[in-house]
Amino acid sequence: MAKASGVEEALLAAGRPDGGLSAREEVAKQLRLAGPMVAGALLQNVIQMISVMYVGHLGELPLAGASMANSFATVTGLSLLLGMSSALDTLCGQAFGARQHRLLGIYMQRAMFLLTVVSVPLAAVWFYTGEILLLFGQAPDIAAEAGAYARWMIPALFAYGLLQCLVRFLQTQNIVVPVMAAAGAAAACHLVVCWALVFGLGMGSRGAALSNAVSYWINVAALAAYVGVSSACRETWTGFSAEAFRDALGFFRLAIPSALMVCLEMWSFELIVLLSGLLPNPELETSVLSISLNTAAFVWMIPFGLGSAISTRVSNELGAGRPQAARLAVRVVVFLAVSEGLAMGLILVCVRYVWGHAYSNVPEVVAYVAKMMLVIAVSNFFDGIQCVLSGVARGCGWQKIGACINLGAYYVAGIPCAYLIAFVLRVGGMGLWLGIICGLLVQLLLLMVVTLCTNWDNEATKAKDRVYGSSSPADFET
């Protein structure tokens, strides 16, 4: 307790920047933002999980096909749209801080239109999922099942891009509780919709895939209705505008590096799963690594919420011309990330002997999971810090730098180290995860260097130039 008080005193010593928040207020602000964001992200992600659970009751082949289709969909579509929508973290956040409220609606419409256009070729890829998986050597029956599942998921692709744009439009205005509530309502509806399509109408796994689309569209409709009627969005949503169809290149300049930041990291974990199939005893290694990835993804939602919060705080403060307030926000979020990483690491270590039983009754699997939990605790600590620093990068508009860092960290350092430790040094599946930790460390160190060397006054000037240089003078508010 005394230690925490000392840290708090050190934070308070940073002072109150002109027009900004004190350290205590900054901590409270970020926690109020992060809490609903964590809950909302979990509720959005639980939709696919519920669908797979329903499919699991149909047999092993439908379950294998649905799991493979979900993984393929994440790699080839959902991660790309998630990353591209992150450009709004910079654009909307800085415009809101600069009090150019009408620009938020224009940015959102522009993103929605362009992500819908991008979704068309992605839908074509999903349509031929079965054939693509066959080319990569998958079993014909599993490939066919996955292909059918992916085709019925295509309507979800178009809803997902719109959903992420709406979430970021609201998030950058510090409106997060409605996002959480809409995600909760969609998840609750999904339980009913999925059962009705899978069992009630007898559609089987196809019904589970279609239920994803129905639930995502319910979420989109709920948020769109809120934006349309809420007084909180009266200044930022002023109706449809032809201005949304211009400066597509400017959006893509941020959206493509944003997508690379997300995809390069997510693809590296998918590659690790593929490599696990080449290890001795691949059934054990793949099963334990899948459990480890699910566990890591679950606990990662907390730093993800903190990363979203700091992205909003930094972009808002830079847009408002308060660079020192942005700097204080970064210090606070790093303190929160370190605290969360230590606390979560302790929990993971304490439950390591029982966690495996939630997934398997095989003693060998349970014992292996217990060992992996120690590695996951370490990786979660480093991943949490890099996650919030990545949020700082999005808030500042450093997506190109972030993409280059992720490329080097995971594909020059992480994956080669994983292969070396797992196959050359014969450490096995744990070696694959240790290689990913090497990549995380490189990513963390590079992001720390960039953040520590930042001139916040220059970043505030860049934010002002970005806001006032991205649209026609008629869009600006006085």
Sequence and secondary structure as in RCSB ss.txt:
>XXXX:A:sequence
MAKASGVEEALLAAGRPDGGLSAREEVAKQLRLAGPMVAGALLQNVIQMISVMYVGHLGELPLAGASMANSFATV
TGLSLLLGMSSALDTLCGQAFGARQHRLLGIYMQRAMFLLTVVSVPLAAVWFYTGEILLLFGQAPDIAAEAGAYA
RWMIPALFAYGLLQCLVRFLQTQNIVVPVMAAAGAAAACHLVVCWALVFGLGMGSRGAALSNAVSYWINVAALAA
YVGVSSACRETWTGFSAEAFRDALGFFRLAIPSALMVCLEMWSFELIVLLSGLLPNPELETSVLSISLNTAAFVW
MIPFGLGSAISTRVSNELGAGRPQAARLAVRVVVFLAVSEGLAMGLILVCVRYVWGHAYSNVPEVVAYVAKMMLV
IAVSNFFDGIQCVLSGVARGCGWQKIGACINLGAYYVAGIPCAYLIAFVLRVGGMGLWLGIICGLLVQLLLLMVV
TLCTNWDNEATKAKDRVYGSSSPADFET
>XXXX:A:secstr
 HHHHHHHHHHHTT   TTS  HHHHHHHHHHHHHHHHHHHHHHHHHHHHHHHHHHTT HHHHHHHHHHHHHHII
IIIHHHHHHHTHHHHHHHHHHHTT HHHHHHHHHHHHHHHHHHHHHHHHHHHTHHHHHHHTT  HHHHHHHHHHH
HHTHHHHHHHHHHHHHHHHHHTTT  HHHHHHHHHHHHHHHHHHHIIIIIS  THHHHHHHHHHHHHHHHHHHHH
HHHH GGGTTT     GGGGS HHHHHHHHHHHHHHHHHHHHHHHHHHHHHTTSSSHHHHHHHHHHHHHHHHHHT
HHHHHHHHHHHHHHHHHHHTT HHHHHHHHHHHHHHHHHHHHHHHHHHHHTHHHHGGGT   HHHHHHHHHHHHH
HHHHHHHHHHHHHHHHHHHHHT HHHHHHHHHIIIIIIIHHHHHIIIIIS  THHHHHHHHHHHHHHHHHHHHHH
HHT  HHHHHHHHHHHHHHSS GGG   
